[in-house]
Amino acid sequence: METLETLRHLFDEVLAVNSEPEALPGLSRQAIEQVFADLKLTPPEILVCLYEWHNGIEYLDAFMSFLPLERAVSIYRGYQALTDRIGRWGWKSSQFPILDENGDIQLCIDCSSGELVSVCLENDDKTRQVAAHYEPYVEAMAELFRQKAYVFDEAGGCIHADAIAWRGIAQAYGIKKSWLAT
């Protein structure tokens, strides 16, 4: 699976500049599929493969983690509870959280369409489309790293994209929003 190989390469690139990431051991396909069946979701194959590879990766940078499945499910259930409490607020039950940014913003993959959305619970309880599909987003991130258009701020533990380079890459790949945007 090409996207999985690209993500593995991106993780290697992150490890080359940041020694903090903690990759958790992967889960069995059967366990992953059971979790999603319990949620009445059919995950994209890439999501199953990611959780087989690693059950989350903490500290990709100081504010970004690939969510362990149990924590992702907890956040998903929290979204469901919020929907039950306040009604429709933009999140759809097909959107499963995969990346956490600083605890209050999650990047979710839509299990029906592959769309990526950002869910912000900090101020506005809104969702925003990041990309129409996860594959162009992954490719855009790979291009950013290929171009070495980023710096790692050791003091802050953060990866910062070159804003001009990222705007061009994001436009070329149809990306609307990114955690790397400055």
N, C-alpha and C positions, 0 to 999 in steps of 0.2 A: 504494500500500500504506500504509494508515493507520499501522501500527506503525512503519514506516520514517520516516514524516513526524514522528511523535512523538519518535523517537530523534534525528532531525536537530534538532528544536526543543530537546530536552534538551541536546544538544551546544552549541547556541547559548547556552543558559542558563549552561552551565558556562563557556564562553568569556567571558561577560559579567562573571564574577567571578574567573576564573583565566586568566592569559595564558600559562601553561606548556604546555597540550596541543599535541602535535605529531601532526597527522593525516597518515598516509602515503597516497600515491596508491592508488586502487583497482586491482583486478585484473580481468582479463576473466572473463566468466562461464565460458568454456570452461576456463580455467586453474583456477578454483575448483572446478568440477564434477569435473575430473580428479583434483585432490587428494583430494576426498571419495571418488571412485570407487576410488582406490588404497587408501583406508582401509576400503573396503567399507561406507561410510555413505551414507545419503541425507539430506542436510542439509535442514532446513526452509527454505522460500523466503526467509524473513527473513534467514537467515544468508548465503545467496548474495548477496542485495541489499546487506547490510552490507559484505561484502568487495568488492563492486563499487564501493560508495561510498568506503570507505577500507579499506586493508589494515592496519588497526590504528590506534589513537590512543593515543599514549604520554602519560603524565602527566595523565590526567583530573583527578587530584589527586595528591598526593605518593606515594600508595600504590596507586592504581588505574589500570589501563591496559586498553584493548580490545586483545586480543592480535593481533599480526600473524599471518597464517595459518601461516607457516613455524614460528614459535615455538609456536603452538597445537598444531600437528602434533607438534612435539618433545615437548611436555608430554603429549599424548595417548599417544605411543609410550612415554614414561616410565611412565605409568599402566599400560600394557599389560605392560611389563617388570616392574613391581612385582607385578602380578597373577600373572605367570608365576613369580616368585620366591617369593611368600608365599601365593599362593592368593587366595581370595575375601576382599576387605576392604571391600566396600561399593560400590566404583565399578563401573559397567557399561560395556561397550564401546560402548554407544550414546550415552554422555555425552561431549560434546565441549567442551573448555575455550574460553571466549570472553572472560572478564574475569579479570585477574590482580590479586590484592590482596597486595601486599608480597612477592611471590615464593613464598609458601608456601600460599596459599589461592587457589583458582580457582573462579569461578562457571561451571558447565557447563550447556549446554542438551542435553537428551536428544533426539537426532535422531529417535527413534521417537514420543515422546509430547509433546514441547515442554516437559516439566517442567524446572524450574531446580533445580540442586543445588549446594551448596557442598562442595568437596573440600578438606579440610585435611590437609596433610602435615606440619604443624608438630609436633604432640604425639601425636595419636591416630589418624592415618591413617583418618579417617572421612569419610563423606559424609552430608550432611543436606539434606532437602528445604527449599528456599527458597520455592518456589511451585509449585503444581500445573501451571502453564503460564506461559510467558514473557509473554504479553500482559497479564495482570493486574499483573505486576511492573512492566512498562514504564508502565502507566497509573498505578500507585501512585507511581512516581518522578515522573511528570509532575505529579501532584496535589501532591506535596511542593513542587515548584518553583513551581507555580501559587500555592500558599499562601505562598510565600516563607518556608517553615518550616525554614530552614537558615541557616548562616553559613559564610563562607569564612575560615578562619584563615590569614591571609597568612604569618605567621611559620612555621607548620608546613606550609603548602601543602595543607591538608585541608579538605574540605567536611564540616561536622557538621550533622546533622539535629537539629531540636528534638525531644527524646526523647518528649515528651507528644504532640506533633502526629504524629510518625511512628508511634507505637503505634496511634493512632486510624486513620490512613491504612492502615497495614499490616493491621489487623484488618478494615477495610472491604473491602480487596482480597484478603484471604486469604493475605497474605504471612507467612511464618513466621520468616524471618531476613533481615537485610540488612547490607551493609557500612556503611550509614549509621547503624545503630542505635548508640545511645550508652549 
